[in-house]
Structures are given as structure tokens and as C-alpha cells.
Amino acid sequence: MTQQVQIPQRHLDQMYHTWAAALQGTALQVSIQIAAIVAPCVIGGLLIIVIILVVVFIKVKEKRRDEGTYNPSQQEQIGARTHVNHALKLPPEERLI
């Protein structure tokens, strides 16, 4: 027959608290290690995204400056529709002396 060993409850409680503290410390160390890896990756990724957005913004501004939407024919048509006010008198013609 096999005999079972009876361990007093206070020893079981002490062992439980010792193991719980050890595991909690290990979990904390693992959490710190994960944070030490994840935080720089996230910050680096955000920095790369910001740099890309700044470069794209600068390029778009340069492109708009180089390739405007000037349309002289449209402006000429608008100008042709405006009426000249004939009430204004022309200045006297300058002549040579």
C-alpha cells in the first residue's frame, strides 16, 4: 500500500505564496522585456510615418508650384463677358512737341 504524506496547511500556504511571488516577479520581468521591445518599435514606426508624410507634403507643394492650373482661355472668356463702362473719359492724347 502506498502511504500519502500529509503536509501541514501552513507549509502549503508558505509554498504557494513563495511560488506566487516568484511567478509574479517573472511575469513582471517578461512584461518589462516585451515593453522594451515594443515601445522602440512603435516609436520608430511612428517616426518613419511622420517622415514619409513630411516628404509627401513637400513634394505635393513643389508639384503644385510647378504645375499650376492657369487657364488663360477661360479668363479671356470671363473678361469678354464683362462690360466696359463707357462713362469713363479717356485721358487726352499725348502728342510730341
C-alpha positions as CSV (number, residue, x, y, z in Angstrom):
1,M,0.0,0.0,0.0
2,T,1.0,3.5,-0.7
3,Q,1.1,6.0,2.1
4,Q,0.2,9.5,1.5
5,V,2.2,12.2,3.2
6,Q,0.2,14.9,4.9
7,I,1.7,18.4,4.6
8,P,0.5,20.9,7.1
9,Q,-1.6,23.7,5.7
10,R,0.8,26.5,6.8
11,H,3.6,24.9,4.8
12,L,1.3,24.7,1.8
13,D,0.3,28.4,2.2
14,Q,4.0,29.3,2.5
15,M,4.9,27.4,-0.6
16,Y,2.0,28.9,-2.5
17,H,3.0,32.4,-1.6
18,T,6.7,31.8,-2.4
19,W,5.8,30.4,-5.9
20,A,3.2,33.1,-6.5
21,A,5.8,35.8,-5.7
22,A,8.4,34.1,-7.9
23,L,5.9,33.8,-10.8
24,Q,4.7,37.4,-10.3
25,G,8.3,38.6,-10.5
26,T,8.9,36.6,-13.6
27,A,5.8,37.9,-15.2
28,L,6.9,41.4,-14.4
29,Q,10.3,40.8,-15.9
30,V,8.7,39.4,-19.1
31,S,6.3,42.4,-19.3
32,I,9.3,44.8,-19.0
33,Q,11.2,42.9,-21.7
34,I,8.2,43.0,-24.0
35,A,7.7,46.7,-23.4
36,A,11.4,47.2,-24.1
37,I,11.0,45.7,-27.5
38,V,7.5,47.0,-28.4
39,A,8.0,50.7,-27.3
40,P,11.0,51.4,-29.6
41,C,9.3,49.6,-32.5
42,V,6.2,51.7,-32.1
43,I,8.1,54.9,-31.7
44,G,10.3,54.1,-34.7
45,G,7.3,53.2,-36.8
46,L,5.6,56.5,-35.9
47,L,8.8,58.4,-36.7
48,I,9.0,56.8,-40.1
49,I,5.4,57.6,-40.9
50,V,5.9,61.2,-39.9
51,I,9.0,61.5,-42.1
52,I,7.1,59.9,-45.0
53,L,4.2,62.4,-44.5
54,V,6.5,65.4,-44.4
55,V,8.3,64.3,-47.6
56,V,5.0,63.7,-49.4
57,F,3.7,67.1,-48.2
58,I,6.8,68.8,-49.5
59,K,6.6,67.0,-52.9
60,V,3.0,67.9,-53.3
61,K,3.7,71.6,-52.6
62,E,6.5,71.5,-55.2
63,K,4.3,69.9,-57.8
64,R,1.6,72.4,-57.2
65,R,4.1,75.2,-57.6
66,D,5.5,73.7,-60.8
67,E,2.2,72.6,-62.3
68,G,-0.4,75.3,-61.7
69,T,-3.9,75.5,-63.1
70,Y,-3.5,78.7,-65.1
71,N,-6.1,78.7,-67.9
72,P,-5.8,81.9,-69.9
73,S,-8.6,80.9,-72.4
74,Q,-11.1,80.7,-69.5
75,Q,-10.0,84.0,-68.1
76,E,-10.3,85.6,-71.6
77,Q,-13.9,84.3,-71.9
78,I,-14.7,85.7,-68.5
79,G,-13.1,89.0,-69.5
80,A,-15.1,89.1,-72.7
81,R,-18.4,88.9,-70.8
82,T,-17.6,91.9,-68.6
83,H,-19.0,95.1,-69.9
84,V,-16.7,98.1,-70.2
85,N,-18.0,101.2,-68.5
86,H,-18.1,103.9,-71.3
87,A,-18.9,106.6,-68.8
88,L,-15.2,107.0,-68.1
89,K,-13.5,109.6,-70.3
90,L,-10.2,108.7,-71.8
91,P,-7.3,111.0,-70.9
92,P,-6.2,113.5,-73.6
93,E,-3.9,112.0,-76.2
94,E,-0.3,112.9,-75.6
95,R,1.5,114.5,-78.6
96,L,5.0,115.3,-79.4
97,I,6.0,118.9,-79.0
